[in-house]
Amino acid sequence: MSSNSSPPTADRTDLPDDTPNSALATARQQLERAAAHIDINPAIVERLRHPDSVHEVTIPVERDDGTVEVFTGYRVHHDNVRGPGKGGLRYHPDVSREESIGLAIWMTWKCAVMDLPFGGAKGGVVVDPKSLSEGEKERLTRRFTHEIRDVIGPKTDIPAPDMGTDAQTMSWIMDAYSMVEGETVPGVVTGKPPVNGGSYGREEAPGRSVAIITREACDYYDRSISDVTVAVQGFGSVGANAARLLDEWGATVVAVSDVGGAAYDSAGIDPSSIPSHAEEPEAVTEAGETTISNEELLALDVDVLIPAAIGNVITADNAADVRADIVVEGANGPTTTPADAILSERDVAVIPDILANAGGVTVSYFEWLQHINRRSWSLERVQEELEAEMLSAWENVRREVDERGVTWRDGAYIVALSRLAEAHENRGLWP
């Protein structure tokens, strides 16, 4: 089918206007805040407000009953000054052009704050994956791969799993891409099963990085991890792995939730005994002493709150109700800009997503290196390397926070933007 690919410019009129709390609006606001703290060429800031290209495709799929349904897919490249694009592919009804642009911008910040040789990319298909059979999902994935084949590749753009996609999805993409290339190209995606060239530890990496950053944040504020209470909203891969690791390190996890509600026990819950949402959907509410709503979880009197479900859950309407001293963002964009300001005024420390959940893209980088070197790493090495990378990134952000007196979010964006600005200044702008 046709592919609509276009490099947006500053005077484009077909991009949606910024709307409150949209991923694109939030990403641009965060860019402006960070730019105000450093000496940067305004032309670079303007350049970073826009993606390199937006690819929109139509995807015809034969359903199991013989009918044909046409879906819309996107792949956005935001900025490749530091390397090939990197970012997830999601299957979700709310996937849109604007969301994909905003999330691609966030991936640029995330790769830069971790000092990875990647730029930001993102994309997906507008579909409810629960409405697809396994065969339909495979046919959708393979056709989508065909439609975006010219704009992905191990040296140009490397997709990874996201909402509604998983390791199996990445294997289908790799196979479809490889069949056309005439050779096996494992580096076209990351997040594959190890048997197909994936890295050990990739699936649990975002949750592991959230736990590592939570531990470091507690230490920064002179709190022993064994003495803190934690509430985790969202018990998918990120939330479940973060909760289980924090519990292993001695923290008291008092609440976890999925889409059906939250299990709460003031004495503590054993997260390892609860199936994640992927393992057994909506099983969380059967655990714990009491069942509460996701909204009530956000207002629990705990030391650490980890929103690890979806975006925009902490808003101007409920930010004043948050009683945690530290918020560690496991999901992408869980805190709206107005809510961020309210929490800052209340001296609630918010550790941003681009630092906290960067374990996924970091281990994806490890996977990419393993492809290049044709040598796999053990799980122990992956975890050791991830720990080292997360601690290095934490230290760089902490330095900015302490020296400039800024919030953790501003500190992370200052680190990222400084690296991006330097790369742009050195590479220059084509006449």
C-alpha positions as CSV (number, residue, x, y, z in Angstrom):
1,M,0.0,0.0,0.0
2,S,1.0,3.6,-0.2
3,S,3.5,5.2,2.3
4,N,3.1,8.9,3.1
5,S,6.6,10.0,4.3
6,S,7.4,13.7,4.8
7,P,10.1,15.7,6.6
8,P,8.2,18.3,8.7
9,T,9.4,21.8,8.9
10,A,8.8,24.8,11.2
11,D,5.9,26.1,9.1
12,R,4.1,22.8,8.7
13,T,0.3,23.3,9.1
14,D,-0.8,19.7,9.0
15,L,0.7,18.7,12.4
16,P,-2.0,18.8,15.2
17,D,-1.9,21.9,17.4
18,D,-0.5,21.3,20.9
19,T,-3.3,20.2,23.2
20,P,-3.1,20.0,27.0
21,N,-1.3,16.9,28.2
22,S,-0.6,15.4,24.8
23,A,2.7,13.6,24.4
24,L,3.8,16.1,21.7
25,A,2.8,19.2,23.7
26,T,4.5,17.9,26.9
27,A,7.7,16.9,25.0
28,R,8.0,20.4,23.5
29,Q,7.3,22.1,26.9
30,Q,10.0,20.0,28.5
31,L,12.4,21.0,25.7
32,E,11.8,24.7,26.3
33,R,12.3,24.3,30.0
34,A,15.6,22.5,29.6
35,A,16.8,25.1,27.0
36,A,16.2,27.9,29.4
37,H,18.9,26.5,31.7
38,I,21.7,26.2,29.3
39,D,23.5,28.2,26.6
40,I,22.2,26.7,23.4
41,N,21.7,28.0,19.9
42,P,17.9,28.7,19.5
43,A,18.1,27.2,16.0
44,I,18.9,23.8,17.5
45,V,15.9,24.1,19.9
46,E,13.7,24.9,17.0
47,R,15.1,22.0,15.0
48,L,14.4,19.6,18.0
49,R,10.8,20.6,18.2
50,H,10.1,18.7,14.9
51,P,10.7,15.2,13.7
52,D,12.9,14.3,10.8
53,S,10.2,12.4,9.1
54,V,6.7,10.9,9.7
55,H,5.8,7.7,7.8
56,E,2.1,6.8,7.6
57,V,1.1,3.6,5.9
58,T,-2.1,1.6,5.3
59,I,-2.1,-2.1,6.2
60,P,-4.7,-4.4,4.7
61,V,-5.2,-7.6,6.7
62,E,-7.3,-10.6,6.0
63,R,-9.3,-11.6,9.1
64,D,-10.0,-15.1,10.0
65,D,-13.5,-14.9,8.6
66,G,-12.2,-14.0,5.2
67,T,-13.0,-10.3,5.3
68,V,-10.3,-7.6,4.8
69,E,-9.8,-4.8,7.3
70,V,-7.4,-1.9,6.6
71,F,-5.4,-0.5,9.5
72,T,-3.2,2.6,9.8
73,G,0.4,2.5,10.9
74,Y,3.1,5.0,11.8
75,R,6.8,5.2,12.1
76,V,8.4,8.5,13.2
77,H,12.0,9.4,13.2
78,H,12.7,12.4,15.4
79,D,16.5,13.0,15.4
80,N,19.4,10.9,14.1
81,V,22.3,13.2,14.9
82,R,23.7,10.7,17.5
83,G,22.9,7.5,15.6
84,P,20.1,5.4,14.1
85,G,16.6,5.7,15.3
86,K,15.5,3.6,18.4
87,G,12.1,3.2,19.8
88,G,9.1,0.9,20.3
89,L,6.3,-0.2,18.1
90,R,2.9,-0.3,19.9
91,Y,-0.4,-1.8,18.9
92,H,-3.1,0.2,20.6
93,P,-6.4,1.9,19.6
94,D,-5.0,5.3,20.7
95,V,-1.9,5.2,18.5
96,S,-1.8,8.5,16.4
97,R,0.5,10.6,14.4
98,E,0.8,13.2,17.2
99,E,1.4,10.6,19.9
100,S,4.1,8.9,17.8
101,I,5.9,12.2,17.3
102,G,5.8,13.0,21.0
103,L,7.0,9.6,22.0
104,A,9.8,9.7,19.4
105,I,11.0,13.0,20.9
106,W,11.0,11.3,24.3
107,M,13.1,8.5,22.9
108,T,15.7,11.1,21.7
109,W,15.9,12.5,25.2
110,K,16.1,9.0,26.7
111,C,18.9,7.8,24.5
112,A,20.8,11.0,25.1
113,V,20.5,11.0,28.9
114,M,21.8,7.4,28.8
115,D,24.6,8.5,26.3
116,L,23.6,5.8,23.8
117,P,24.5,6.2,20.2
118,F,20.9,6.3,19.0
119,G,18.3,8.9,18.0
120,G,14.6,8.8,18.8
121,A,12.0,6.9,16.9
122,K,8.5,5.5,17.7
123,G,5.5,4.1,15.9
124,G,2.7,1.6,15.9
125,V,-0.6,0.5,14.5
126,V,-4.1,1.8,15.4
127,V,-5.6,-1.5,16.6
128,D,-6.8,-3.2,19.7
129,P,-4.5,-6.2,19.9
130,K,-7.0,-8.1,22.0
131,S,-9.4,-8.1,19.0
132,L,-6.9,-10.0,16.9
133,S,-6.3,-13.8,16.8
134,E,-2.7,-14.9,16.9
135,G,-2.9,-15.5,13.1
136,E,-4.3,-12.1,12.5
137,K,-1.7,-10.4,14.6
138,E,1.1,-12.2,12.7
139,R,-0.4,-11.2,9.3
140,L,-0.8,-7.6,10.5
141,T,2.8,-7.5,11.7
142,R,4.3,-9.0,8.6
143,R,2.4,-6.6,6.3
144,F,3.3,-3.6,8.5
145,T,6.9,-4.7,8.3
146,H,6.6,-4.8,4.5
147,E,5.1,-1.3,4.4
148,I,7.9,0.3,6.6
149,R,10.7,-1.9,5.4
150,D,12.5,0.9,3.5
151,V,12.7,3.1,6.7
152,I,13.9,0.5,9.2
153,G,17.1,-1.4,9.5
154,P,20.1,-2.1,11.8
155,K,21.9,1.1,10.6
156,T,18.8,3.4,10.2
157,D,16.0,2.5,12.7
158,I,15.7,-0.4,15.1
159,P,12.2,-1.0,16.5
160,A,11.5,-2.7,19.8
161,P,8.5,-4.0,21.8
162,D,6.0,-1.6,23.3
163,M,2.4,-1.7,24.4
164,G,0.5,-4.5,22.7
165,T,3.7,-6.0,21.2
166,D,6.2,-8.5,22.5
167,A,9.2,-10.7,21.7
168,Q,7.1,-12.8,19.3
169,T,6.1,-9.6,17.4
170,M,9.8,-8.7,17.0
171,S,10.6,-12.2,15.7
172,W,7.9,-11.8,13.0
173,I,9.3,-8.4,12.0
174,M,12.8,-9.8,11.9
175,D,11.7,-12.8,9.7
176,A,9.6,-10.7,7.3
177,Y,12.4,-8.2,6.9
178,S,15.1,-10.9,6.5
179,M,13.0,-12.8,3.8
180,V,13.1,-9.7,1.6
181,E,16.8,-9.0,2.3
182,G,17.7,-12.5,1.4
183,E,19.7,-13.0,4.7
184,T,19.0,-13.2,8.4
185,V,19.2,-9.7,9.8
186,P,18.7,-10.1,13.6
187,G,19.8,-6.4,14.2
188,V,16.7,-4.9,12.5
189,V,14.8,-5.2,15.8
190,T,15.6,-5.7,19.5
191,G,13.6,-7.3,22.2
192,K,13.5,-10.7,20.4
193,P,13.6,-14.0,22.2
194,P,17.2,-15.1,22.9
195,V,16.7,-18.1,20.6
196,N,16.3,-15.6,17.7
197,G,19.2,-13.4,18.7
198,G,17.6,-11.5,21.5
199,S,19.4,-10.5,24.7
200,Y,18.9,-12.1,28.1
201,G,17.4,-9.7,30.5
202,R,15.7,-7.4,27.9
203,E,12.1,-8.0,29.0
204,E,12.7,-7.2,32.6
205,A,15.2,-4.4,31.9
206,P,12.8,-1.4,32.2
207,G,11.4,-2.6,35.5
208,R,14.9,-3.3,36.7
209,S,16.1,0.2,35.9
210,V,13.1,1.6,37.7
211,A,14.1,-0.4,40.8
212,I,17.7,0.7,40.5
213,I,16.8,4.4,40.3
214,T,14.3,4.1,43.1
215,R,17.1,2.7,45.3
216,E,19.4,5.5,44.4
217,A,16.7,8.1,45.0
218,C,16.0,6.7,48.4
219,D,19.7,6.8,49.2
220,Y,20.0,10.4,48.0
221,Y,17.3,11.4,50.4
222,D,18.9,9.4,53.3
223,R,16.3,6.6,53.3
224,S,17.3,3.0,53.5
225,I,15.6,0.9,50.9
226,S,14.7,-1.6,53.7
227,D,12.7,1.1,55.5
228,V,10.6,2.5,52.6
229,T,7.0,1.7,51.6
230,V,6.2,1.5,47.9
231,A,3.0,1.6,45.8
232,V,3.1,0.5,42.2
233,Q,0.4,1.5,39.7
234,G,0.5,-1.0,36.8
235,F,1.6,-4.6,37.2
236,G,2.7,-5.2,33.7
237,S,6.3,-6.0,32.7
238,V,7.7,-2.7,34.2
239,G,5.7,-2.5,37.4
240,A,5.9,-6.2,38.2
241,N,9.7,-6.5,37.7
242,A,10.3,-3.2,39.6
243,A,8.1,-4.3,42.5
244,R,9.6,-7.8,42.7
245,L,13.2,-6.5,42.8
246,L,12.4,-3.8,45.3
247,D,10.8,-6.4,47.5
248,E,13.9,-8.6,47.1
249,W,16.0,-5.6,48.3
250,G,13.9,-5.2,51.4
251,A,11.4,-2.5,50.5
252,T,7.8,-3.0,51.7
253,V,5.5,-3.0,48.7
254,V,2.1,-2.2,50.1
255,A,0.0,-1.9,46.9
256,V,0.1,-3.0,43.2
257,S,-2.5,-2.6,40.6
258,D,-3.7,-3.5,37.1
259,V,-6.6,-2.3,35.0
260,G,-9.1,-3.9,37.3
261,G,-8.0,-2.2,40.5
262,A,-5.3,-2.5,43.2
263,A,-4.4,-4.9,45.9
264,Y,-3.5,-3.1,49.2
265,D,-2.0,-4.4,52.4
266,S,-0.4,-2.0,54.8
267,A,1.8,-4.9,56.2
268,G,3.2,-5.5,52.7
269,I,2.4,-7.7,49.7
270,D,4.7,-10.4,48.2
271,P,4.9,-9.2,44.5
272,S,6.6,-12.5,43.4
273,S,3.4,-14.4,44.3
274,I,1.2,-12.3,42.1
275,P,1.0,-13.0,38.3
276,S,1.8,-10.0,36.2
277,H,-0.9,-8.6,33.9
278,A,0.8,-10.5,31.0
279,E,1.0,-13.7,32.9
280,E,-2.6,-13.6,34.1
281,P,-4.6,-10.6,33.2
282,E,-6.5,-8.8,36.0
283,A,-5.3,-11.3,38.7
284,V,-3.9,-8.5,40.9
285,T,-7.1,-7.7,42.8
286,E,-7.2,-11.3,44.2
287,A,-4.1,-10.6,46.2
288,G,-3.7,-8.4,49.3
289,E,-5.9,-7.6,52.3
290,T,-8.0,-4.9,50.6
291,T,-9.0,-4.0,47.1
292,I,-8.9,-0.3,46.2
293,S,-9.1,1.7,42.9
294,N,-6.2,2.9,40.9
295,E,-7.1,6.4,41.8
296,E,-6.9,5.6,45.5
297,L,-3.5,3.9,45.0
298,L,-2.1,7.2,43.8
299,A,-3.1,8.9,47.0
300,L,-1.7,6.3,49.4
301,D,0.6,7.5,52.2
302,V,3.8,5.8,51.1
303,D,7.4,6.8,50.7
304,V,7.6,6.0,47.0
305,L,5.0,6.0,44.3
306,I,5.7,4.3,41.0
307,P,3.2,5.1,38.2
308,A,4.0,2.3,35.8
309,A,0.8,1.9,33.8
310,I,-0.1,4.6,31.2
311,G,0.5,8.3,30.6
312,N,-1.3,11.2,32.2
313,V,-2.4,9.5,35.4
314,I,-1.1,12.2,37.8
315,T,-2.8,15.4,36.7
316,A,-3.7,18.8,38.1
317,D,-6.8,17.3,39.5
318,N,-5.1,14.8,41.7
319,A,-1.5,16.0,42.2
320,A,-2.4,17.6,45.5
321,D,-3.6,14.2,46.7
322,V,-0.3,12.5,46.1
323,R,1.2,11.8,49.6
324,A,4.4,10.0,48.5
325,D,7.6,11.9,49.0
326,I,9.2,10.4,45.9
327,V,7.6,9.6,42.5
328,V,9.6,7.4,40.2
329,E,8.0,7.3,36.7
330,G,7.9,3.8,35.3
331,A,5.5,4.6,32.5
332,N,6.1,7.1,29.7
333,G,4.6,10.5,30.6
334,P,2.6,9.5,33.6
335,T,2.8,13.1,35.1
336,T,1.2,16.0,33.2
337,T,3.0,19.3,33.1
338,P,0.6,21.1,35.4
339,A,0.8,18.2,37.9
340,D,4.6,18.3,37.7
341,A,4.5,22.0,38.7
342,I,2.2,21.2,41.7
343,L,4.4,18.4,42.9
344,S,7.5,20.6,42.6
345,E,5.8,23.3,44.7
346,R,5.1,20.6,47.3
347,D,8.7,19.4,47.3
348,V,7.7,16.0,46.0
349,A,10.7,14.6,44.1
350,V,9.7,13.3,40.7
351,I,12.3,11.1,39.0
352,P,11.5,11.3,35.2
353,D,10.7,8.5,32.9
354,I,13.6,9.2,30.5
355,L,15.9,8.2,33.3
356,A,14.0,5.7,35.4
357,N,12.6,3.4,32.7
358,A,15.6,3.7,30.3
359,G,16.7,0.1,31.1
360,G,14.7,-1.1,28.1
361,V,16.5,0.9,25.5
362,T,19.8,0.4,27.3
363,V,19.6,-3.4,27.1
364,S,18.3,-3.0,23.5
365,Y,21.6,-1.3,22.9
366,F,23.4,-4.3,24.4
367,E,21.4,-6.5,22.1
368,W,22.5,-4.4,19.1
369,L,26.1,-4.7,20.2
370,Q,25.8,-8.5,20.5
371,H,24.6,-8.6,16.9
372,I,27.5,-6.5,15.7
373,N,30.0,-8.6,17.6
374,R,28.3,-11.9,16.9
375,R,28.7,-12.8,20.5
376,S,26.0,-13.2,23.1
377,W,26.2,-12.0,26.7
378,S,25.1,-13.9,29.8
379,L,22.3,-12.6,32.0
380,E,24.8,-11.8,34.7
381,R,26.8,-9.6,32.3
382,V,23.7,-7.9,31.1
383,Q,22.6,-7.0,34.6
384,E,26.0,-5.8,35.6
385,E,26.3,-3.6,32.5
386,L,22.8,-2.2,33.0
387,E,23.6,-1.4,36.7
388,A,26.8,0.4,35.6
389,E,25.0,2.4,32.9
390,M,22.1,3.4,35.2
391,L,24.4,4.5,38.0
392,S,26.5,6.6,35.5
393,A,23.3,8.3,34.2
394,W,22.0,8.9,37.7
395,E,25.3,10.5,38.7
396,N,25.2,12.8,35.7
397,V,21.7,13.9,36.4
398,R,22.3,14.2,40.1
399,R,25.2,16.6,39.4
400,E,23.0,18.9,37.4
401,V,20.3,18.8,40.1
402,D,22.8,19.7,42.9
403,E,24.8,22.3,41.0
404,R,21.8,24.1,39.3
405,G,19.2,23.6,42.0
406,V,16.7,22.3,39.4
407,T,14.2,19.5,39.5
408,W,15.1,15.9,38.6
409,R,13.2,16.2,35.3
410,D,15.0,19.4,34.4
411,G,18.3,17.9,35.4
412,A,17.7,14.9,33.1
413,Y,16.7,17.1,30.2
414,I,19.7,19.4,30.7
415,V,22.0,16.4,30.4
416,A,20.2,15.1,27.3
417,L,19.9,18.5,25.6
418,S,23.5,19.4,26.2
419,R,24.7,16.2,24.4
420,L,22.3,16.8,21.6
421,A,23.3,20.4,21.2
422,E,27.0,19.5,21.1
423,A,26.3,16.8,18.4
424,H,24.3,19.2,16.3
425,E,26.9,22.0,16.6
426,N,29.6,19.7,15.5
427,R,27.7,18.1,12.6
428,G,26.2,21.4,11.4
429,L,23.2,22.0,9.2
430,W,23.2,21.1,5.6
431,P,22.8,24.2,3.4
